[in-house]
Amino acid sequence: MARPRKPLLSRERIVETARALVDAEGLAAVSTRRLAAELGVSGPSLYNHFRTKDQILEAVADSVSAQVDLSMFDASDNRDWRTALHDWAVSYRAALTRHPNIVPVLAQGPGRRPAGLRLADAMFGAMVDAGWPAAQATSVGALMRYFIMGSALGSFAGGFVGDETAYDPSDYPHLGQAHLLADRQQLIDARAFETGLRALLDGLALQFEQMSAASDV
C-alpha cells in the first residue's frame, strides 16, 4: 500500500501553523525546531521559505494585518471619512483581538510588510482625498494606530481579579464591584473602545471643521 503523502510545505502553511502556535502559547513558543515538529518536516526545510524566526513572525504579523477590512477606503465606497475611520478601527481591533499575542510585533510598525503597508496606504490616501492635508493625515494615522494598538495590548477589565476579598472597602471604598469586571471583560472592553473611538472621532471632526473654515477665509 502506498504511504500517504504529506501536505506540501509552503510559505502559507508555515505562517498558518506559526500563527496558531502564537495564538495558543505566545511569541516565545515559536522556534524553527518547534515549527518543524508541528509541520512534520525537518528543520532545515523551513529555510527554503524563511531564513530566520523573526521573518516568520513578521509574516505572521502581516497575515493578521491582511484580515483588516479596507473596503471603506475604496473610491467606490460612499462612506464619509469619519464613518470610514470608525468602521476601519472596529475591523482593525477585531483582527488584533483574535490574535492578541502578535500585537507586540505589529506595534513595531509595518516595516516592509506588504499587508501592513497596504493598510497604511489605504487609510492615508482616503484621508488626503477627503480633504486632510498630508501632514495632518499622517498625524491622524498615527493617532488611530496608537489608540487601536493600545486597546489590544491588554484588557482593562481583565486586570481585576474575581476575588471580592481583594478589594477591602476600608482600603478601596470605590471598588466594591471591581471583582465583577473580569467576568464581563469582553463587553466592558468593547464598550470602552467604542466610547474612546467616538470621542476621538468627535475631536477629529471638530478639528476638520475648523481647518476647513480657516481655509475658506
C-alpha positions as CSV (number, residue, x, y, z in Angstrom):
1,M,0.0,0.0,0.0
2,A,1.3,3.4,-0.9
3,R,2.3,5.6,2.0
4,P,0.1,8.7,2.5
5,R,1.6,11.8,1.1
6,K,2.4,14.6,3.5
7,P,1.0,18.0,2.6
8,L,3.5,20.1,0.6
9,L,5.4,22.6,2.8
10,S,4.6,26.1,1.7
11,R,5.0,29.6,3.0
12,E,1.3,29.8,3.7
13,R,1.3,26.6,5.7
14,I,4.3,27.7,7.8
15,V,2.6,31.0,8.5
16,E,-0.7,29.4,9.4
17,T,1.0,26.9,11.8
18,A,3.1,29.6,13.4
19,R,0.1,31.9,13.8
20,A,-1.8,29.1,15.6
21,L,1.2,28.5,17.8
22,V,1.5,32.2,18.7
23,D,-2.2,32.3,19.4
24,A,-2.1,29.3,21.7
25,E,1.2,29.8,23.5
26,G,2.7,33.2,22.7
27,L,5.7,34.5,20.8
28,A,8.2,32.6,22.9
29,A,6.8,29.3,21.8
30,V,7.9,29.9,18.2
31,S,11.2,28.3,17.1
32,T,12.2,26.6,13.9
33,R,12.6,23.3,15.8
34,R,9.0,23.6,17.2
35,L,7.5,24.6,13.9
36,A,9.3,21.8,12.1
37,A,7.8,19.3,14.6
38,E,4.3,20.8,14.3
39,L,4.6,20.6,10.5
40,G,6.1,17.1,10.4
41,V,9.2,18.2,8.5
42,S,12.9,18.6,9.1
43,G,14.1,22.0,10.5
44,P,16.3,22.8,7.5
45,S,13.4,22.6,5.1
46,L,11.9,25.8,6.7
47,Y,14.9,27.7,5.4
48,N,13.7,27.3,1.9
49,H,10.9,29.7,2.8
50,F,12.2,31.8,5.8
51,R,15.8,32.4,6.8
52,T,15.1,33.3,10.4
53,K,12.4,33.1,13.2
54,D,12.0,36.8,13.0
55,Q,11.0,36.6,9.4
56,I,8.4,34.0,10.3
57,L,6.9,36.3,13.0
58,E,6.9,39.2,10.5
59,A,4.9,37.1,8.1
60,V,2.5,36.1,10.9
61,A,2.0,39.7,11.8
62,D,1.4,40.6,8.2
63,S,-1.2,37.8,7.9
64,V,-3.1,39.5,10.7
65,S,-2.9,42.9,9.1
66,A,-4.4,41.3,6.0
67,Q,-7.5,40.4,8.0
68,V,-8.4,44.1,8.4
69,D,-11.2,45.3,6.2
70,L,-10.1,48.2,3.9
71,S,-13.2,48.3,1.7
72,M,-14.4,51.6,3.3
73,F,-11.4,53.3,1.8
74,D,-12.3,52.3,-1.8
75,A,-13.1,55.1,-4.2
76,S,-16.4,53.4,-4.9
77,D,-17.4,53.4,-1.3
78,N,-19.7,56.2,-0.2
79,R,-18.8,56.4,3.5
80,D,-17.6,59.8,4.7
81,W,-14.1,59.9,6.2
82,R,-15.4,59.8,9.8
83,T,-17.6,56.7,9.2
84,A,-14.8,55.0,7.3
85,L,-12.3,55.6,10.1
86,H,-14.8,54.2,12.6
87,D,-15.5,51.1,10.6
88,W,-11.8,50.5,9.9
89,A,-10.9,50.9,13.5
90,V,-13.5,48.4,14.6
91,S,-12.3,45.9,12.0
92,Y,-8.6,46.5,13.0
93,R,-9.3,45.9,16.7
94,A,-11.3,42.8,15.9
95,A,-8.3,41.4,14.0
96,L,-6.0,42.2,16.9
97,T,-8.4,40.8,19.4
98,R,-8.4,37.5,17.5
99,H,-4.6,37.3,17.7
100,P,-3.5,39.4,20.7
101,N,-0.1,37.7,21.2
102,I,1.2,39.1,17.9
103,V,0.3,42.7,18.7
104,P,3.9,43.5,20.1
105,V,5.3,42.6,16.7
106,L,2.6,44.7,14.9
107,A,3.2,47.6,17.3
108,Q,6.7,48.0,15.8
109,G,5.2,49.4,12.6
110,P,4.7,48.0,9.1
111,G,8.3,48.0,8.1
112,R,8.4,46.1,4.8
113,R,5.3,44.0,5.4
114,P,3.0,44.2,2.3
115,A,-0.3,44.0,4.0
116,G,0.7,46.4,6.7
117,L,1.9,48.9,4.0
118,R,-1.4,48.5,2.0
119,L,-3.3,49.2,5.2
120,A,-1.3,52.4,5.9
121,D,-1.5,53.5,2.2
122,A,-5.3,53.0,2.0
123,M,-6.0,54.9,5.2
124,F,-3.6,57.8,4.4
125,G,-4.9,58.1,0.8
126,A,-8.5,58.2,1.9
127,M,-7.8,60.9,4.5
128,V,-6.0,63.1,1.9
129,D,-8.8,62.5,-0.7
130,A,-11.3,63.6,2.0
131,G,-9.5,66.9,2.4
132,W,-7.0,66.4,5.2
133,P,-3.6,67.9,4.4
134,A,-0.9,65.3,4.1
135,A,0.8,66.3,7.4
136,Q,-2.4,66.1,9.3
137,A,-3.4,62.8,7.6
138,T,-0.1,61.4,8.9
139,S,-1.0,62.5,12.4
140,V,-4.5,61.0,12.1
141,G,-3.0,57.7,11.0
142,A,-0.5,57.7,13.9
143,L,-3.2,58.6,16.4
144,M,-5.5,55.9,15.2
145,R,-2.7,53.3,15.3
146,Y,-1.7,54.3,18.9
147,F,-5.3,54.0,20.0
148,I,-6.1,50.7,18.3
149,M,-2.8,49.0,19.2
150,G,-3.0,50.3,22.8
151,S,-6.5,48.9,23.2
152,A,-5.3,45.5,22.0
153,L,-2.2,45.2,24.2
154,G,-4.2,44.4,27.3
155,S,-7.6,44.3,28.9
156,F,-8.7,46.9,31.4
157,A,-11.4,44.6,32.8
158,G,-9.2,41.6,32.8
159,G,-6.7,43.3,35.0
160,F,-9.0,42.9,38.0
161,V,-9.2,39.6,39.9
162,G,-12.5,37.9,40.6
163,D,-11.9,37.7,44.3
164,E,-14.2,40.1,46.2
165,T,-11.9,40.0,49.3
166,A,-9.1,41.6,47.2
167,Y,-11.0,44.9,47.4
168,D,-11.4,45.7,51.1
169,P,-13.7,48.7,51.3
170,S,-11.6,50.2,54.0
171,D,-8.8,50.4,51.5
172,Y,-10.7,50.8,48.3
173,P,-14.1,52.4,49.0
174,H,-15.0,52.8,45.4
175,L,-14.1,49.3,44.1
176,G,-16.8,47.3,45.7
177,Q,-17.9,45.9,42.3
178,A,-14.4,45.5,40.8
179,H,-14.4,41.7,41.3
180,L,-17.2,41.5,38.7
181,L,-15.2,43.1,35.9
182,A,-13.2,40.1,34.8
183,D,-16.4,38.1,34.1
184,R,-17.6,40.9,31.9
185,Q,-14.3,41.6,30.2
186,Q,-15.3,41.3,26.6
187,L,-18.4,43.6,27.0
188,I,-16.6,46.2,29.1
189,D,-13.5,46.4,26.9
190,A,-15.6,46.6,23.7
191,R,-17.7,49.4,25.2
192,A,-14.7,51.3,26.4
193,F,-13.1,51.1,22.9
194,E,-16.3,52.4,21.3
195,T,-16.5,55.2,23.8
196,G,-12.9,56.2,23.2
197,L,-13.2,55.9,19.5
198,R,-16.3,58.1,19.3
199,A,-14.6,60.7,21.5
200,L,-11.5,60.6,19.3
201,L,-13.6,61.0,16.1
202,D,-15.6,63.8,17.6
203,G,-12.3,65.7,18.2
204,L,-11.1,65.0,14.7
205,A,-14.4,66.1,13.2
206,L,-14.2,69.4,15.1
207,Q,-10.6,69.9,14.0
208,F,-11.5,69.2,10.4
209,E,-14.4,71.7,10.6
210,Q,-12.1,74.4,12.0
211,M,-9.4,73.6,9.4
212,S,-12.0,73.9,6.6
213,A,-13.4,77.1,7.9
214,A,-10.0,78.7,8.2
215,S,-9.2,77.7,4.6
216,D,-12.3,79.5,3.4
217,V,-11.3,82.8,4.9
